[in-house]
Amino acid sequence: MTLATQFFDMPIVLVSFIDDTRQWIKAQRGLPVAITETPRDISFCSVAIAQDGVMVIHDATQDQRLQTFPSVTDDPHLRFYAGAPLITPDGHKLGTFCVLDQRPREFTPQQEALLESFAAMAMDELELRRAVQDLSAMALHDSLTSLPNRSHFRQLLAQACRRADQSGEKVLVGLLDLNRFKLINDTLGHAAGDELLRQVAQRLKHSLATSDVVARMSGDEFTLLLTDVSSMQDAHNIIERVYQTFDQPFVLGQREVFIRCSIGLSSYPDNALEPETLLSQADMAMYRVKRAGGGYAFFDLNQDQGSPIEIEQLTALNHAIERDELRLVFQPIVEARTLRVAGHEALLRWERQSGTVSPETFIPLAESSGLIVPIGRWVIRQAALAVARKQVDCVSVNISALEFQQPDFVKYIETVVQEMGIQPHQLYLELTESCLLHAERYSAVIQQLFALGIYTALDDFGTGYSSLTAVAHLPVKILKIDRSFMVEIGESSVTGVKALEVLRGVVTIAKAYGLTIVAEGVETELQAQALAEVDCTYLQGYLFGRPMPLPDVLLPQEKAEAWQNWYVSTEAQPPQESRVHSGRVQTRHTVLT
């Protein structure tokens, strides 16, 4: 708005929407009186959207359509008006972007064209907000059950705890797991298992008050968020009601199925003050119940302290580096149009003598214990070493929030780059989307890294705090769309088409901000082709290679040639020439810049 007043030298600028009966002032600068709405039949903008192009009124007192309008005869005594329609992609006129003055004015054709540009920019911002809202809705809900997902539940839990601080009520967190669910999948098939999960979700929703929340965490695990609990007796009554919903059989096709559950619970603020701790405590209580055969129980400090397995793993993790048990694997990132390898993401693995430990197990353990800082620095150094040895051309590394907050983090990165003798742009740092919650805290560090030539990427975009506007205010260069959005991409279903269109909008607007787009989780050729068509820059996923150790990390030549032939058959651009030797792909350009 400020920019428009300066460009046109106009005292008043408005963005207004028009519905059947009203004009709504959505944004304004310079109105002498506060106006949020007016009747449609006395608004300039309703006249403007009835015609094509920009409507210019040099002097409203001389225009028979407008001269009796209250805004002309009374305050604010408007004389000049120029309005460009806000037009949706399907041609619908929502309202106008307009400039006004209290004295007659001239308006050149060049100014009319410029006003149309401002209207187009306003529509781009509206489309951005709508696309991000759609993306957020998809990101925050489980596609199978339509319940809130893990990310959304964590947000709701944090909000509930803050409200409880004001109200003095308790917040109850429950973790619910279905007993012997695997038997359903193994005997009746995954389709029956999915239908059972949908029915469980509906029963749980109906058993809770409207102010309570049920979410699906993963697989057959659900979480419960009970707010405004005044006493533990209330909590027992609610959970008993939830548990009794499993008394009746579930009907899968022509078959009745009985299934039970195990529920572990933790109470805020009685048991813990941190949301993650509450979830962990509920998890421990749930496993105690599950070992006992089912039912429900509340967290008990004497019974649910860290399990011997967790204590043993934490002890072993402290020695993982010195015992040479940590490994890096690398997954290729390819150009969407050519499928040429552009870079790699380095991923951490822990290989013990007793077997490989899942990252989902040891990464949270490392973060909660603070070990993520020394382990993360080992990862950065090893990834940079792979670049220095010319095993990969450039590499991205995941950085935890705790690492990022270390006062010497930037200095450490600078030291590694100098010691390894690599170019700064060959090392990328991936941050989680949650950093947008504390953009002011992260911005200075990102700026310092950017000054060194180290680029940052925003990982898992779309899983909770989606805001391209916020991203635009950080010197982030790369946006990685979370794999959860790839599931239906390429399908001809309504949801598949909608998912692709949402991504198209996000890609278009993100590129306008100068961001490079990487789509994660690409597993099919249909997904790859669809993403290339919406102008996604880079792709990453099992279609192009699973995370592999060096030197087998890059695409075999025959596999690359097969994809090249497939893309040529789809009339896309063929890959640029590349050569594979000594476990490394050599190309003429370093990408991801």
N, C-alpha and C positions, 0 to 999 in steps of 0.2 A: 504494500500500500504506500509506504513511504517513497519507494522508488518511482511509483506512478505519479505521485504529486510533484516530484522533482522533474521527471521527464516532460510532463505536460504543463507544468507551472500552474496547477489547478489546486484550489484550496480544499476541495472535497472529492474523495474517492470512495466508491461503494462496491461491494460484491453482494448482489441480492438474488434470492431465489423467488420464483413465482409459482404458487399453487392455484387451485381453482378459485379461491376467494381472497388470498392474502399475498402481500409482498413481505418477505422475511429478509431483514438486513443481517447478513452473516458475517460481514467484516466491513469496517468503515474507518475513515480518517477525515477529520475536519468538520463533521456535522456540528453545528452550534448547539443543537439540542439532542438529547439522547433518544434515539428512535430505534426500536428493534423490529417493528412490523407496522404495516399500513394496509388498509383495504386495497385489494387489487385494482379496483376501478378508479383509484386516484393516484396510481403510481406511474411514473414515466416508463419504468422498465416493462410493464405489461404492454405498453404501446410498442416498445422497441423490439420485443421478441415476436411481435405480430408481422414484422417485415424482415426481409433478408438483409444481411450485412449490418454495418454500423449505422445506427440512427443518430443523426446530428440535429440538434435544435439550437439555432444560434440565439434566439430570444423567445423564451416560452410565453411571454406576454403577448406576442404577435402570432402565436400558433393556436388555432381555434380548438384543437384537441386538448390542449393543456392549460390554456390561459385561466381557466376557472379552478384549477386544482388548488387545494389549500396550501400546498408547499410553494405555490407561486404567489397567491394573493396574501398569504400570511407567512409567519416565520417557517422556514428560513429565507423566503423571498427568492427562490431560485429563478434564474434567467437562462443560463446556458446548460445544455445537457448533451453528452455523447456517450452512447452505450453500445458495447459489442456483446452479442449473445454468447452464453456459456452452452456449448453444444456437446452432447454425449456422443460416443462413437457410433451409436445407432441413429443419430440425427435429431434427438429430442433436445429441445431448448429448455434448460433448467432456470435460467435467469440471465443476468447481465453483469459484466464488469464495466462500470461507468465512471465518468468524471463529470463534475458539476461546478458551476460558479454562480455567484450572485450578481453577475453583470454579463451583458452580451459578449460573445467571443466569436472568433473565426476558428476554423478547424480544417487543416489541410488534408489532402489525400494521404500524404505520408504519415500524418498523425493518426488517421483512421486505421492504416495498416498496422501501426505500432500498437494501437489499442486492441486490435484483434489478436496481436501476439501476446499481450498481457492476459487477455481472456483465455487464450490457449494454455498459457502457463498456469493460470488458476485451475483450469480443468485437469492439467497434468497432476497438480497437487491433490485434487479431489480423487483422481484415479489412483494415485499412489496410496492415499489413505484407505480407499476401498480395497485395493489389492492387498495391502498389508493386513487389513482387518480379515479378509478372506483367508489369507495365509496363516494368520494367527489362529483363526477358528479351526483350520485344519491341523495346525501344529499343536493345539492345546487339547484336542479331543481324540480319543481312541477310535480308529476307523471301524472297528468291528462292533463295539457296543455303544458308541457315541457318548460314552462317559468321559469326564475329564481324564487326561493321561497323567503320567508321572510328573512331568514338568508343571502342568497346571495345578496339580494337587499341592505341590510344594509352595507355589505362590499363595494358594488359598489358605494353606496351613499357617504361613507366615502372617497373613492378614488377620486370621482368626486369633492368633496369639497376641497381636497388637491390640485388637479390640478387647480381648479378655483382660488386658492390663488396665483398661479403663472401667470395665464393668464389674470386675472382681469375680466373674464366673470362671468355671473350669472349661478347658478344651480337652476332648478325648480323641486320641488317635488310635485307630484300630487297623491291624494288618490281617487280612482274611485270606486263607489258602484253602483250595478245594482238596479234599482227601481223595487219593487214588484217581485223580483226573486223567493221568496217563493211561489208565486202563480203558477209559472211554475212547480216547484217541486210537489206541492200539486195536480195540475190538470193533468199534463202530465206525472208525474213520475220522479224519480231521474235520470234515463237514459237520458231522454230528457233534464233535467237540466244540466247534464254533457256535453252533446253535445253542448248545448248553450254556456257553458263556454269555450269550445274549439274554437267555432266559434268567440266568442268575443275576445279571446286571439289572433287569427289570424288577425282579423280586426285592433286591436290596434297595433300590430307589423307593419302591412303594412301602418298605418297612421303616423308612426314616422320615423325619419331619422335613418340611421344605427348606428349612434353614441349614440342614445337615447336608453333607456331601459324601457320595460314593464315587470312587475313581478306580480305574484299572491301571495297575502298575505295569504288569507284563504277564504273559502266559495266563496261569489260573490264579494270579494274585490280585486281590482288590484291597483298596484302602478305604477306611471310614473316617470321616471328620465330623465329630459331634460337638456342637457349640452350645453355649448357654446351659451347661450342665451345672446345676446348683449343688448336687451332692453325689456321693458315690452310689447311693441307693438308686438315684435316677439313672446313673450310668449302667448299673446292673439290669435295671428294667428295660432299658433301650437295647442292650446287647442280647438279653434273653429273647426279646421280640425278633431281633435280627436272626438269631440262631434258630428260632422256631420256624422261620420261613422255609427251612430245608426239610421240614417234616413231611410235606407233600411231595409226591413224585414229580419229576420233570418229564414231559412228553416229547420224545424225539421221533418224529414220524409216527409209526404205529407202536412204538416201544415206550414203556414207562421205565424211567431210571431214577433210582434213589441215590443221592450223593450227600455227604456231610462235609463240614468245614471245620477248620481250626482258626481261632481268632486270638491274637495277642493284642493287648491294649496298654497304652501309656497315657498318663495324665499331665497336662500343663496347668499350673506350674508345679504340681506336687512332685513329679518325677524328674523333670528336666525343663530348662528354659530355652534350649536351642531346638528348632524344628527337626534338624537332622538327627539329633540325639533322641528325640521322641520317636522317630521312625525306627531308629536302631533298637531302642528298647522294646517297641512293639514287636519288632522282628524276633528278638530273643525270646519274648514271652510266647509268641506264636509257635516257635520251634519246640519250646518246652511242652506246649499243649499237644503239638503234633506227635511228639514222641510218646505221649501218654495215651494216644489214640483218638484225639479230637476233643472238641469243646471250646471253652474260652477261659482266659485268665488274664489278670493284670500283671504288669511288670513288678517283679520282686527283686530288690537289690541283692538279697542273699542267695536267690536261686538263679538269677539271670545275668550275673557278671560275665565278662568276656569268656567265651568258651576256651577250653584248652587248645582247640585247633587254631583259633585266632591268635592266642598268646604265642603259640609255637611259630605261626607264620610271621608274626611281627618280629620275633627274635631272629628268624632266618632272614627276613628282609633286611635287617640291619647289616647282615654279612653278605648280602647278595652280590655287591660290587666286588668286594675283595675275593669272593669265591668264584668270580667270573661266571655268574649264573644269568646275568642280564644280557639280552640280545636285542638288536634292532632288526626289524624287517621293513621292507620298503614296498609301497604300492604305487604303481604308475599313475600319473595324471596326464591325459592326452588331450590334444586339440580336438574340439568337437567336429570340425569340418574335415580334417585330414587324418585324424587318429594318430598323428605323430606324437611320440612321447615328449612331453614338455617339462616334466619334473616328477618328483616323487615325494610322498609323505612318509616320514619315518615313524614307525610304531614300535612300542616297547613290548617285549615278551620276557617272562621269567621262567627259566627252565631249570628246575631242581632235579636232583637225582631221583626223587620220588615221583616226578612227573611235572608237566607244564601247569603253571598256575594261571588261571584266567585273569586278564587285566581288570575285569569287572570285580574281581575279588581283591587283588593286591593294590590297585590304584587308589580306591577309597581308603584302604589301610595306610598307604603311604601318605595320603593327604591328611588324614586325621592325626597321624603321629608326627608330622613334620618332615618325614623322610623324603617327601616329594622334592624338596629343595636340592639335596645332594644327588638324588637319582636323576632329577631333571637336568642338572648341570652335566652329569655323565652323558645323558642322551644328546644334549646340544653338542658336546665335544665330539661324540662318536659320529653324529650326523655330519658335522663339519669336516671330520676326517675322511668320510666317504667322498665328499666333494673334492677335498685336497688330493686324494688318490685318483681322482677322475673316474670313479666308479659310477657316479651320478653327476649330472650337470648342475642341478639345483635341488634343494631339499627343503621341505617344510616340517616344522617340529611343533607339537602341541605344548603349550605353556599353561600351567595351572595358575590360578589367581594368587596362591601363596608365593610362587616363584616370582611372579610379576611385581609383587609388593616388596620384594627384598631391596633394600636401599642401594646395593651394589649391583643390581641386575644388569643395568645398561653397561656398566664398566666391564662386567664379566663377558657379556656378548662381544663387546669391542675387543677384549683381550683374546678371545677364542678366534675371532676372524683374523686378527693380526698374526697370531701364532701359527695358524693353519695356512696362512697365505692365500686365502680365498677372497673373492670379491664379495662385498656386503650383499649385493642383490642376489647372490646364490643361496642365501639362507633366509627362509621365511619363518615367521613365528605365528602360530595359530592361537587365537584367543577364543574363549567361549563367549556366546552371545550374552551371558549374564553380566559381562563387563559394561554393557550399556546402562545397567542400573546405577553404576558409579562412574559415569563417563568422565566426570571432573577429576576423579582419582587416577584414572588410567591415561587420560589425554596427555599429560606432561611426559610420561614415560614413552608413550607412542611417538610423541613429537621428537624426543631425544633419539629414539631408534631410527626414525625417519631421517633425521639429520645425519646419522651415520651411514644411511643408504640401506638400512635393514627394513624390509617391508613387513607389514603385519596383515594377517588374514582374520576375518571373523568367521569362526567355525560354527556349525550347527545352526545357521541362520533360520529363523522361523519357528523355533521351539519354545518361545516364551516371551521374549522382550523385543519382538520385531519392530524396528523403526529405521527405515532408510534415512529419514531426516536426521536421526541421532548419529547414524553411521557417517553421514555427510559432514558432520562436525568433528569427526575423528580422522586422522590421516591414515585410515585403513585403506589398503589398495585392493584387497580381494574379499569377495563374499562367497562363502561356501554354503550352498543350499543343503539343508539337512536331508539325509537319506530317506526319512519318513515320507517325503513328498514324492518319491520316485515310484512308489508301489503301484499307483494307478496310471502313471504317465504312459502314453502309448496305447492305452485301451480305448475302445470306441464307446464305452459306457458314458452316461451323463457325468458321473463323478470324474472319469478319466479326462473327458473334454474340459470340464471345469478346472481340474487341477492343472492342465496344460495352459489354459488361458490365464490363470492366476500367475503361473510362472512366467508366461510371456510378458505380463504387465510388470512384474518385479524386475525381470531382466532388462526391459526397456528403460525403466526409470533408474535402475541402478547404474546402467551404462551412461545415462545422462549425468550422473554424479561422478563419472570417471572411474567406476568400480569394475573390476574384472570378476566374472562369474564362474564358479566351479560347482557343478552338480555332483553330489556324492551318491553312492548307492546304486549306480547304473548297472543293471544285471542282464538286460535284454537288448537285442538289436533294435527293436521297436522303440524302446526308451531312448537309445542313443540317437536314432534318426529324428524322433520328435523333438528332442532337446536341441539338436543342431538346427532344426527348422525354426525354433523360436530364438535363435541367435545366442544360445548359451555358449560361452567361450571354451570352457574346458570341462572334461568329464572324468569321473573317477569311480571305480567300482569293479566287481568281480568279472564283468564282461571283458575287461582289459587286463586283469591279472589280480590274483590274491596277494596279500602281503607276503613277500618272500625275502629270504636272506640274500646277501650279496654272495657270488656274482650273478645269481640266477634271477635277479630282480626284474630285468627288462623283458619286453615282449620278444618271444622267439620270432625269427624272421618269417617263418611260414605262417604264423598266426597273424602277424602284421599284414602280410600279403593277402591273406584270406579276407581280412577286413577291408583292405584297399579295394579288392575286387568287388566286395559288397557295396562299398560306397560309390564306386564307379558305376555300378548297375543302377544305383538310385540317382544318378546324375549329379552327385555332389562333387566337390573338388577332390581330386586324388591326393594322397599324402605326398609331402615333399620327400625327396630322396634321403634315406637314412641307411647307415651301415651298422651292423652288429658285429662286434668282435671283443674278445676278452671280457665278456659279461657287461659290456657297456654299449649304449647307443650313442653314436656321434651325429650331431645335426649342425646345420649351419647357423642356427639361431638359438640363443638362450631365451626361453619364453617365460611366461608368468611374470612379465614386467609390464 
